[in-house]
Amino acid sequence: MMCRKGEYELLEILKLLRDANRAMTTTEIAKRIAGKVDETTLRRIRRKLNMLNKAQFVRPIGRKPKSWFYNATTSVFCDDEMRKRHVRYVIAGLILILRPFGLDYSILETLPEPEKEEIEKLVYEVALRDDLKEYALSHLKHGYPRAFALYNEGDEALKLYHHLRKEFKEAINDALKQRFKYAVITGSGADAHMKRSSGSKAYYVYSDRIVNICEKALNYYLDYDYAIDDYLKEIRLSIEGDERGPIRANWGIILGIGDERLLQDLDRFFRNDAYYHLKYYGPKIKRSREKFVDCFIKLRDEICRIIHEARQGVSKGICPICLMKAEGEE
């Protein structure tokens, strides 16, 4: 479910008042939101301010001119069953935010039945996932600044982590092309084996398998606190055959087909090229991972508190459902 144009304007008004940290007149709000202060625009802005006032998101002060200030601290649905259903949606969205990091299970286990079962069904409903996360993030944005800041900080670190891993993989592939200009670099060994059997003397390098080994070396550094080159030092290469044949690593993986020249260059690649890129990218990737893990663990603690408050009837912030409620009441 996406916000309609009018709902976005409601959100913009709330964001403006929240960030202003002071009361603003209708004329000031109209000028900032719409860029004009004609009577039609002023009537529309007044109508939306009255809607938000009825939903207890903003409050007026003074008269002639009336000013408005941000008051979106609690959202209470008049209908108790509607409120409970909304809370379940928001809780499911908060759990979905944590799910990719395996931090959701401990929260689910604290929920009583049948509430836990109902929320689990929402979490596993694929068609609803994007909407549920949108509701939850909107509540964090407008009602829980610390939690929302943690989410943004963690999300940025996570994006950087994936970006650096992608760069590392690209750097390894580029290094392969530079090191093995004399060889056929391929992601699959099928063609190479066929050409070898027909007497081909070409050199073949299986890039996917070599990149995979370099990514394993990176993962060992990240996951097991290995020294950055420990995994690479364990690599042993050998030729299957007297002078020419498949070149295998000590795990039996064929990395290419060639002779002693290719074997020596593969060894140099792991000792020099792969090590260089591991040394350059490894610490950066490790720091970005530590950053997003730390942020999302702290966010989990915040979300536990938010869920406890929401289940008691206090839910800060707003989301598209809250805005539709305000419009419906109008």
Order of alpha helices (4+ residues) and beta strands (2+ residues): alpha-beta-alpha-alpha-beta-beta-alpha-alpha-alpha-alpha-alpha-beta-alpha-beta-alpha-alpha-beta-beta-beta-alpha-alpha-alpha
